[in-house]
Amino acid sequence: MGVCLDCEQEMRTADGCTHAKIYHKGKWLDRRRDHFGESNGRCHDCGIKHGEIHHFGCDVERCPVCGGQLISCDCFRDKRMRNKITLRK
């Protein structure tokens, strides 16, 4: 699949992304650890294991603010482009 631009790990083999926080309106928020029902124990989009943090841009990751799909919610509408989203370990 490729290498995560944030944690620099191979997405299909890494347990999860190592960037655990995302910046929103002056605060660092915890990115949500996810549990999902894939039969192979990995996310169908970014390949993380159950209970880990999705690689940024995954269509399964939920927003820590509204609970919607992070890549399409309005909480980060002005920061949609990858280089404008602030992540930290």
C-alpha positions in Angstrom: 0.0 0.0 0.0 2.7 2.5 0.9 4.4 4.3 3.7 2.5 6.6 6.1 3.6 10.2 5.6 3.4 10.8 9.3 4.9 7.8 11.1 6.9 6.6 8.1 5.9 3.0 8.6 4.6 0.6 6.0 0.9 0.9 6.4 -0.1 -2.7 5.8 2.3 -4.2 8.2 2.6 -1.6 11.0 0.4 -2.2 14.1 -0.8 1.5 13.9 0.2 5.1 13.4 2.5 6.5 16.1 1.0 10.0 15.9 -1.4 10.0 18.7 -2.6 13.6 18.8 -4.2 16.1 16.4 -4.5 19.9 16.8 -7.9 21.5 16.8 -8.8 25.0 17.8 -5.9 25.6 20.1 -5.9 22.2 21.8 -4.2 18.8 21.2 -6.7 16.1 21.1 -6.2 12.3 21.3 -6.8 10.5 18.0 -9.3 7.7 18.5 -8.1 4.1 18.8 -10.4 2.0 16.7 -12.1 -1.4 17.0 -13.7 -2.7 13.9 -15.1 -6.0 12.6 -12.7 -7.0 9.9 -12.2 -10.8 9.9 -8.4 -10.6 9.5 -8.0 -8.2 12.4 -6.8 -5.3 10.3 -8.4 -2.2 8.9 -9.5 -2.7 5.3 -8.2 0.7 4.3 -4.9 1.4 6.1 -4.1 -2.0 7.6 -3.8 -1.1 11.3 -4.6 -3.7 14.0 -7.7 -3.5 16.2 -7.3 -0.9 19.0 -4.6 1.1 17.2 -4.6 4.6 15.6 -5.4 4.7 11.9 -2.8 6.2 9.5 -3.8 9.7 8.5 -6.2 9.8 5.5 -7.8 6.4 6.3 -11.5 6.4 5.4 -12.3 4.5 8.7 -10.7 7.0 11.2 -13.3 8.8 13.3 -13.0 12.5 14.3 -12.2 13.1 18.0 -14.5 16.1 18.0 -17.7 15.0 16.3 -17.3 11.2 15.8 -17.8 11.4 12.1 -15.4 10.3 9.4 -12.2 12.4 10.0 -11.3 12.8 6.3 -14.7 14.3 5.5 -16.1 16.0 8.6 -16.5 19.8 9.0 -14.3 20.0 12.1 -11.2 20.1 10.0 -12.7 21.5 6.9 -10.2 24.4 6.7 -7.3 22.0 7.3 -8.3 19.3 4.8 -5.0 19.2 3.0 -2.4 16.9 4.7 0.3 19.5 5.0 -2.1 21.8 7.0 -3.1 19.1 9.6 -0.9 19.2 12.7 -0.1 15.8 14.2 2.2 14.9 17.0 3.4 11.7 18.6 
